[in-house]
Amino acid sequence: MTSPHQPKALAREGTHEKVAAYLDKKPRGRLLDVPTGEGALAVILHNMGFDVSCCDIETERFSARGLRVDRGDLTKRLPYDDGVFDYVCFLEAIEHMENPYSAVRELSRVIKPGGTLILTTPNYLNVERRLKFLVTGFFTKPVSGKAFRERFSGKTHDMHSSPIGYTLIRFILEHAGFTITDMTYDRKKKKQVFLKPLVWLIRLYCRLWSRSKREEYWLDQTAGPVILDGGNTLIIFARKDGISR
């Protein structure tokens, strides 16, 4: 149970653990956690020895003891110089951005060449969400004007205004100078076992495509185990072009 002074994790269970496990194998350095929320991940990484800077558009949410938070808006310029961070954690955020392209470009600006961006987002392309899209015609729940005002208090950064999947995220990253180096997910969804026959059917159909078409549509990734039958959260690790770290 979360104590009154322990920041609450806003990401799904397993996400922070996967990110921490990845970073635990990396050299310590300067790291930006944005948006940091209450600071739950920041505390974990600070305790692991990283020099953590925290940033959020709503700093009043921050509750991590021993750390400070800077106010930053990813629709504008963040309060940091160019190329100062070895790592940036951008968790559960790109789907909240009014302009994902400019947000990722801004993160690229503050990351050193060869630095690492860790991005997480709902996995809109897993088999369960694909089935929901087939039925409903959308990837995320619709929000009425009334719900927007009442539930989100008129703040677009609190809602999933940009529900985008792997293919567009990959393009946005590459456009901003990043190369994806690895991917994983939070944890298996137990109920997706009942959709396994659909997964096999999709993969069988994909095998009928020519190699060139499979490459053109990135089917090795989108029909692979991380995305198609992965968990609720897609975790992407990307290197900024430059000297490898």
Secondary structure as GFF3:
##gff-version 3
##sequence-region A 1 245
A	DSSP	alpha_helix	15	24	.	.	.	ID=ss1
A	DSSP	beta_strand	30	33	.	.	.	ID=ss2
A	DSSP	alpha_helix	40	47	.	.	.	ID=ss3
A	DSSP	beta_strand	51	56	.	.	.	ID=ss4
A	DSSP	three_ten_helix	59	61	.	.	.	ID=ss5
A	DSSP	beta_strand	69	71	.	.	.	ID=ss6
A	DSSP	beta_strand	85	91	.	.	.	ID=ss7
A	DSSP	three_ten_helix	94	96	.	.	.	ID=ss8
A	DSSP	alpha_helix	100	110	.	.	.	ID=ss9
A	DSSP	beta_strand	111	122	.	.	.	ID=ss10
A	DSSP	alpha_helix	127	136	.	.	.	ID=ss11
A	DSSP	alpha_helix	145	151	.	.	.	ID=ss12
A	DSSP	three_ten_helix	156	158	.	.	.	ID=ss13
A	DSSP	alpha_helix	166	175	.	.	.	ID=ss14
A	DSSP	beta_strand	178	185	.	.	.	ID=ss15
A	DSSP	three_ten_helix	190	195	.	.	.	ID=ss16
A	DSSP	alpha_helix	196	207	.	.	.	ID=ss17
A	DSSP	alpha_helix	211	216	.	.	.	ID=ss18
A	DSSP	alpha_helix	219	222	.	.	.	ID=ss19
A	DSSP	beta_strand	233	240	.	.	.	ID=ss20
###
